[in-house]
Amino acid sequence: MYDGIEYRGFGQSVVEELAKYAGVPVWNGLTTEFHPTQVLADLLTIQEQFGKLKGIKMAYCGDARFNMGNSLMVGCAKMGLDFVACAPKKYFPQTELTETCKALAKQSGGSITQTEDIYAGVADADVIYTDVWVSMGEPAEVWAERIQELTPYQVNAAVMAKAKPGAIFLHCLPSFHDLNTAIGREMGQKFGISAMEVTDDVFESPQSKVFEEAENRMHTIKAVMAATLA
């Protein structure tokens, strides 16, 4: 009846069990823990912009515990990039995954670093990446805590200025960079903010490659499907 299954949901264990018994290729479109197809698009975008992956420094700013922080750390570790998680310590990736990635990075020539100092973390970065502060399925009650704790890790002009002159900004989207969404307006009214994880001037700047990145999801996902269905 079908040739493959794309799973987008919560538990990583669910997609792994599905893959075990499905009898057809199962593609992880996103779980709470990982988002591998997005990282393929991210890496392609970096390759297009810089002509290489090895030696590129990526700084991830914000909540690094969930799917994007985890998957970018894994992807960078495998492909020889220098990955820096800039976050409060409670938002660092899990220790076990971090140690696994450090071992992978040692083989690929990359590196894995975690810091609470965003300006030190983004210094001389080639790529600055962020994601939303509240993940899919989390309750609205966590917004106040996240805004308080993660606002110092917002990607803004001052943060971008610490990166290399030719640095790019990436985001898996959607983003809360202005007040033109229902959630953005609600957060603006409640907390007096005009943006969350990234400011509008950065999002709309020439350094922002978020729409090239979004397009590349189509190309990389087609490649994954071709490779697994051939």
N, C-alpha and C positions, 0 to 999 in steps of 0.2 A: 504493500500500500504506500510505502514511502521509502526513500533512499537514505535519509539521514534525519537527525533530530538536533535542533538548536535549543539548548536549555538556558533560560535566563530566570534566575530565581534567587534563593537564599543560601541554603547549606551546600558547601562544596561536596560533602558526603553524598548528597542526593544525585548530583550530576555524575559522580564517580560510580555510584551504584547503577544508575541508568546506563552508563557506558558499558558496564560489566555484563548486563543482561539484554541490552537492546538488540544486538545482532546487526546493527548498522552503525555507521559513524555518528558519534555524539559530539557536538561542538559546544564548548562552554562560552556562552554569550555574556555571562556575568554571574558571579555568586557573591555572597558577602565577603568571602576571603580573597577571591581572585577575579581578574578581568583580562585574560590573555589575549583575546582578539583585539582589544583596544591597544594593548602594548605593541602588537605587530604594526598597527597603523602609526603609532608614535615613533617607532624605530624607523619605519620607512620615511616619515616626515623629516626626521633628523638626518637620515642618509641623503635625502634630496637637498636639504639646506646646507649641509657641511661637506658632503661627498665622502663621508666616513662615519663609522661608529666608534671604533677604538680610540680611546683617549679623550672622548667628549665628556665634559663634566655636566651632569644633570643635578639640579637642586630641586627637591620636592618640598613644598612648603604647606604646612597645615596638618591635617589629621592623617598620619602615615600608617595607621593600624589596619586599614581596611583594604578593599580590593585593589585600588589604584596604587597606593603606596607599596603594597606587597608585590604586585605584579611588575611594577616598574623596577623595584629592587631586584627581582629575579631576572628580568630581561636585561638590565644593565650588567648584572653579574655574569650572565652567560655570554654577552656580546662585547665585553671589555670596556664598558663605560665606567666612569667614576660617579657613583651615586651618593648623594648626600640627602639625608632626611632632616629637614629643619622643622622641629616641632617641640612642644613641651614633652618632657620625658614620658608622661603617661600615654602619649599618643605615638610613641615609637612602635615600629613593628615588633612582633613577638621575638624573643631571644632565640628560640630554636630556628626559626626561619632566617633570622639575621645571620646566625652562625653558618647555616647551610649556604647562604649567599656569599658570605665571606670566603668560604672554601671554593665556590665556583669562580669568584672574582680572582682568586689567586691563580687559578688555571688560565683564565682568559686575559689577564693583564689589567683588569679593572680594579675597583676598590669600593668598599662600602663604609660610609661614615654616618654617624648620627650626632646631631648637635641641637642644643636649645637656643643657640645664638644664630638668629636668621641671617644677620649681616655677615658673620663669619662663614656661614654655610653657603651663601650665594656668591661670595667673592670669586670673581673670575669664572663664573659659570657660563657655559655655552647655552644651556637650556634651563629655564625656570618653569616649573610645572606646579599646578595646584588643582584641587578638586573641591566640590562642595563640602561644607562642614557637617552636614547631616546626611547620612546615607539612606538608601532605599529601605523602607520598612521601620525606620526608627521613629519613636514617638515625638510629637511636637514639643513635649516638655523639655527636651534636651537642648533646644535652640538657645536659651538664655545662657546656659553654661558654656556651650560651644563658642558663642559670640564673645563672651568675656575672655575665655582662655585662648582663642585662636585669632582674635583681632590683631595681636602683635605679629602674627605670621601672614597677614594679608599681603598679597603681591601688589605693590603700588610702585609709583615712579621712583621712590627712594630705594626700594629693593632692586628694581631693574638697573638702577644706576651703579650698583655694586658689581653687576655681572660684566662680562666682556662687552665691548662696544657692539659687536655683531650678534649678541645673544638673542635668542628667540623665546617667546612665551607660548606654552602649550596648556591645554585644558581639555579634558575628555568630553565636556558639555553634558547637559546644559549648565550655565553659570549664572550666578547672581551678582552681576556687575553694575546693575542700575536698579531703578524702581519700576521698570516696565513689566514686571510679572506680579501675580497676585501675592506670592510669597515675599518677593522683594519689597512690595508696598507694605505688607503686614509687618515685616521686620523693621522697615523704616519708621513706621508709626510707633512700634513698641520700644525700639531701642535707639531711635534717632540716628540711624546710619543710612548712607546712600549706596553702599555696596558691601558685599561680604568678602568672599575669598580673593577677589581681584577687583581693582578699581576700573571704572569705565575707560579712563584714558589709556590704561595698559591694554585692556581687552581690544580696543579699537585702534591701537597703534600699529605702525608698520612692522614692529617686532612680533606682533601676534600672528601666529600661523595656525590658529584654531580651525579655520575653515578648510585649509589645505589638509590639515590633520583629519578632519571629519570626512573629507572626500576619500582619503586613503583607507578608511575603514572598508569601503566598498571593494577596493582593489585587493587588499590583503585578505579579506574574508573570501573573496572569489578564489584566491590562490589556495587558501586552506581547503575549501570545498573541492577544488580540482585535484589537489594532492591526495585527499582522503577518499574521493569517489572514483579515481582513475583505476 
